[in-house]
Amino acid sequence: MSTETYAIIGAGLSGLTLALALHQQCPGSSTTIYESRPAALDIGGAITLSPNALRILDRLGIYSRFRQQAYEFDTLHYRTSTNQPLDTYEFGSAPKYGYRGMRIYRHAAINILTELVAEAGGIQVHYNKKFARVVAETREEVVFGFADGATARARYLLGADGIHSAVRGYLFPDLGVEFMGAVAVTATVPTQQLYTGRGGGGAEGEESADGEWPLPVTIMNRKYGAFVIAPQRKDGEEVLIGRQKRMDRPRDRAGWAALLNGEGQEGNKEWCVDFLREGVEEFPAIVQRAVQRIDPDTVNLWPFYRVPQLERWTSTKMSREQEQEQEQQYGRVVILGDAAHAIPPSAGQGVNQAIEDVYTFALIAGRGEKAGTGWEEGRAKAWKAWQAGRQARVDRVLELNAKVDSRRMIPLQEGDQEQGVAVEVEMEPFELGWLYQPDFEVMVDEWLAAEGVTFGL
Ligand SMILES: Cc1cc2nc3c(=O)[nH]c(=O)nc-3n(C[C@H](O)[C@H](O)[C@H](O)COP(=O)(O)OP(=O)(O)OC[C@H]3O[C@@H](n4cnc5c(N)ncnc54)[C@H](O)[C@@H]3O)c2cc1C
């Protein structure tokens, strides 16, 4: 039996998109995905996609399918409790960036990707297959093992297994991820609920602005922080509501699930519902109505982690001289998406950067495979160019995150909440062309040229 070209660990958003990108860019290759869960992921909550990722999804024939199920919008609004504009943040714009922003349920996105993978033909997906370890990496292939004791082999092992990546453990056995001390607590409510019973009370000074809240909106409160209301579903008939909560103690994956799902003493979704309602009398009536009825089944937790900047996203050794040294790695193991760089949520780029990773990786792999024999020799440099290029963009996103955070923390003007005084905050709009309008094909060629990799140019 011939060795599989690519084995992908993880059938999440990165892994499935990666399989489709490799299918498109590397037509002669074969791909198998191994996923630890028993079936396609079915957790709630929507993700936000911006034009950089949507351009890629368009190239891969995914965009139109997503669009059929997504809520489209351009701008996230920041408002005071009295509905005074504080700031705006663009998530898309058809005239400016070619695409509107999109919110789509994660399970809907995963289902569409899973269908497209099945339609593509030749991509195998195996569930209930928890990657456990690399058994051996040789010059030709990687042999790896699963928790059930089985083994498999492939020419390349690609870790798209998320923030707590086990594949990353092969590259960096001692690396720990850093919990950022906060979680997002979210729930879903019918949009109608935001307006039902309007006029019956609410925060002082809010009445006049009651019907005119732009959505999606982040409502800032000096004491209780930000409250987000963001439509989802194609028809916008549901909204995500959410707040961030400080939390000192990190947990492992099972621990977070226990906290949310009622196992153990502290765990049940009621505390999340209570938290969403905390201090709600200090928020405007739209928020009070939003939290009036919350179905605990719709509650989700998103703990924020940071992966320290990694010196490499591939196993190390690739040059012939290095092969003489002791370390037995041949650059056949690669990590992508959250496994390589989890990105905090401020600029909404987590998934979007993961999609950039997988597409640019596939573009380079495609150029390499077309180059034939030169690929094996050029691979080390090519992956280096890929990582350097990707890291530079991730770094810019992290800078953008910091800017977004600092603007969100701008203190509201004295008395604005209490008296309904307009807040005149003149803020420069964020310049997002670099983020939303890249030409990835040109970008990849530039990365390769900068490293002196000539194949495919
Ligand atoms: C509740 C929540 C809400 C979020 N909302 C947003 C948002 O609105 N916008 C945004 O940009 N980002 C958001 N994020 C972040 C975003 O989900 C991640 O950036 C994105 O999912 C990363 O995709 P991934 O495929 O790399 O990892 P994951 O989505 O984590 O997928 C990894 C996959 O690998 C599988 N896996 C893990 N270990 C193994 C193993 N050992 N063997 C086999 N399979 C394995 C997992 O089961 C999973 O299917 C959110 C995250 C959470 C948790």
The ligand as an ORCA input file, in Angstrom:
! r2SCAN-3c Opt
* xyz 0 1
  C     -16.687     29.102     22.177
  C     -15.700     29.646     21.183
  C     -16.081     30.704     20.377
  C     -15.185     31.223     19.424
  N     -15.604     32.259     18.643
  C     -14.761     32.757     17.690
  C     -15.165     33.813     16.806
  O     -16.276     34.324     16.876
  N     -14.288     34.251     15.866
  C     -13.041     33.698     15.734
  O     -12.267     34.110     14.839
  N     -12.619     32.720     16.560
  C     -13.452     32.234     17.521
  N     -13.031     31.242     18.347
  C     -11.697     30.710     18.146
  C     -11.772     29.738     17.017
  O     -12.772     28.793     17.300
  C     -10.461     29.053     16.771
  O      -9.508     30.024     16.380
  C     -10.639     28.045     15.644
  O     -11.635     27.113     15.976
  C      -9.331     27.327     15.405
  O      -9.590     26.252     14.535
  P      -8.694     24.965     14.575
  O      -9.312     24.077     13.548
  O      -7.270     25.358     14.454
  O      -8.895     24.352     16.027
  P     -10.194     23.713     16.665
  O     -11.414     24.408     16.197
  O      -9.938     23.635     18.118
  O     -10.238     22.252     16.036
  C      -9.329     21.257     16.428
  C      -9.922     19.912     16.092
  O      -8.953     18.927     16.397
  C      -9.561     17.887     17.153
  N      -8.514     17.297     17.997
  C      -7.929     17.851     19.073
  N      -7.004     17.019     19.573
  C      -6.996     15.919     18.785
  C      -6.251     14.707     18.794
  N      -5.326     14.457     19.722
  N      -6.493     13.786     17.822
  C      -7.444     14.019     16.847
  N      -8.178     15.150     16.819
  C      -7.955     16.095     17.774
  C     -10.660     18.576     17.932
  O     -11.651     17.667     18.358
  C     -11.163     19.581     16.904
  O     -12.158     19.029     16.079
  C     -13.885     30.702     19.300
  C     -13.489     29.634     20.129
  C     -14.391     29.106     21.062
  C     -13.938     27.938     21.931
*
